[in-house]
Amino acid sequence: MSNVPVAVVTGSNKGIGFAIVRDLCKQFKGDVYLTARDPARGQEAVAKLQEEGLHPLFHQLDIDDPQSIRVLRDFLKEKYGGLNVLVNNAGIAFKGRVVNVSSMVSISALGGCSQELQKKFRSDTITEDELVELMTKFVEDTKKSVHEKEGWPNTAYGVSKIGVTVLSRIQARMLNEKRKGDHILLNACCPGWVRTDMAGSKAPKSPEEGAETPVYLALLPSDADGPHGQFVSEKTVRTW
């Protein structure tokens, strides 16, 4: 088993994820895995970084496929004994830093929710099951075109990012309860409005600039006790 620290970035063959891998290759003292659903695209992205003199590794990962997740998990456990840094750019936690890429849109979408929904999403005791129930209700309400009447904002993307941020808060709370001594720091963050295939070419930030906050959280010092369970933008903790 290798004693080398290891970092994994999901959905990282292009855009912000790709830029996060590039930065980690330069700053993280250990192995950095670029992952992608399509092995050909993943290997192509690895080759681009190798041309820059960097040395990322590749592993296939489709976060919608439980078997694909298990294969990567078992590989990491066998080769490294676990994982030091996980950046959930596409959407599993081991010992180390965990960064879930959310968006500031989650805060504006939260503000567009009814007071009742805001109270539920801001609760310090909400469970994962309760969050899934709320997300499912949004989908069902939207299908029936009654989502606004039921207190939801008119943005599926925004509500999905509320889910990411709230799930991060729940996961951090569970880590505090069950694995306090492992010094795992888990946060959600906003990379900003970044020029990607999804956000378009008019966005003000480059993928490299978008990678700054996720990489900052991924590389928090080993003796750091925070931030943890927070929503972070521009390397600053934001009020949820």
Disulfide bonds with the S-S distance in Angstrom:
none
